[in-house]
Amino acid sequence: MARRKLRALSQQTLLRITGTTTTSDKSQVHAQYTSRQYDSLSQTEPVPPMAYLQKGLRNILQKYPDDVVFLAALRTPVTRSYKGGLRYAYPEQMLAAVLRAIPERLPHLNTADVHDVAVGTVLSELGGSKAARMALNHVEYPTSVSLYTVNRACSSSLQAITSIADSIAMRRIDVGIGAGMESMTRNYGSKAIPTALWPDLKESPVKDAVDCVMSMGITSENVSERYGVNRVDQDAFAAESHNKASNAQKTGLFDGEIVPFTVENLDPEKPDRPKEQVLVDKDDGIRHNASKESMAKLKPVFKETGSSTAGNSSQVSDGASAALMMRRSTAEALGLKEQIIGKWAGSQIAGVRPDEMGVGPAVVIPKLLEATGVSIEQVGIWEINEAFASQALYCIRKLGLDMDKVNPKGGAIALGHPLGATGARQLATLLPEMERQGKEVGVISMCVGTGMGMASLIIRE
């Protein structure tokens, strides 16, 4: 009760200081919302300490006031690092674009009602926290909105979403944004390997310690060799990823999730050349004529006798993504009930051996399904990050998934994998596809560098 009183009083103070009680509709709703919170102090009914997560699909599909729900899930185009449309963009510049787009897509949202923002990023300088906070302020969110960054390698933005969901469930906040940003063009010089490292770790007698900095490509080769995922199947899987993504792009299936991005292209080798404003509104890593035959012509890049190639591995990419989340009762209080598009129903994380980190989804997805009481057959769409065809195929086979339900619009092999932004990108891709197909249940999962897997259960509304 004390926490609720403190939050309500602090919001009333914020109203007086910032003067947000203007004549605009959304400011009036904001004032009414905080006023209702204040008035509720006189109520005597007990306030639960946290929103519980339901177990069993029948219960999960019910709508409860304490549900953590999504009102927007957006992303920039994902483009090839060094060559693609966003190669001159800064990660925080791309983040600013998706943060700005949220209130543009939801004009009745008052950004003063956003309490906290979590941003996943892997490679950004200083953990990206200062640049991300600057970007938030730059697009004119009030300074009352706090921000922090998260680094769980490839699952960073899914971790950001989960962290915001946990904060909402624990009643620490009511409204938040889970986001991600990455410019691998600008920040991938070390190939995501630390350049200054305690020497004892480099020479550690513990193999699993040393293997944390193993090339991701070698971990892919390990999965291929240990679990019998052959080159032919990897190439066929990769070609199918491109074909699905190509069809989705040509039929406009990505258009609603993408925030068009205008970038100023300036060739550093030709500084006297006039700056060029370029609109980037499509993913540019898709190979529209991909076939297993064309994939078979590519040479292995990580091991001379290996099977992982530039064609059947995820692309090094640039991009950003963001999702607006709040408690269901808050959405109703703010007049945003009709904008609810989905529900977060839980996340799980699991550790695996670093030298075969790609098996992560095969370990964590059963853990997620057990925790939520959902069966494999009840999941309508699986968004499994395609770090490598070897590991994606292994996980699909190990779990016995229906291939027709996996990445129906293609995955990271075709679209790219901007490390810190991928999880929220998957959400932005998943929710509209669930609506298109009429599916209620989806799962997002990915392997994680250094040896982990992460997965979240998502419900469409």
Secondary structure, 3 states (H helix, E strand, C coil): CHHHHHHHHHHHHHHHHHCCCCCCHHHHHHHHHHHHHHHHHHCCCCCCCCCCCCCCHHHHCCCCCCCEEEEEEEECCCEECCCCCCCCCCHHHHHHHHHHHHHHHCCCCCHHHCCEEEEECCCCHHHHHHHHHHHHHHCCCCCCCEEEEECCHHHHHHHHHHHHHHHHHCCCCCEEEEEEEEEHHHHCCCCCCCCCCCHHHHCCCCHHHHHHHCCHHHHHHHHHHHHCCCHHHHHHHHHHHHHHHHHHHHCCCCHHHECCEEEEECCCCCCCCCCEEEEECCCCCCCCCCCHHHHHCCCECCCCCCCCECCCECCCEEEEEEEEEEEHHHHHHCCCHHHCCEEEEEEEEEECCHHHHHHHHHHHHHHHHHHHCCCHHHCCEEEECCCEHHHHHHHHHHHCCCHHHECCCCCHHHHCCCHHHHHHHHHHHHHHHHHHHCCCEEEEEEEECCCEEEEEEEEEC
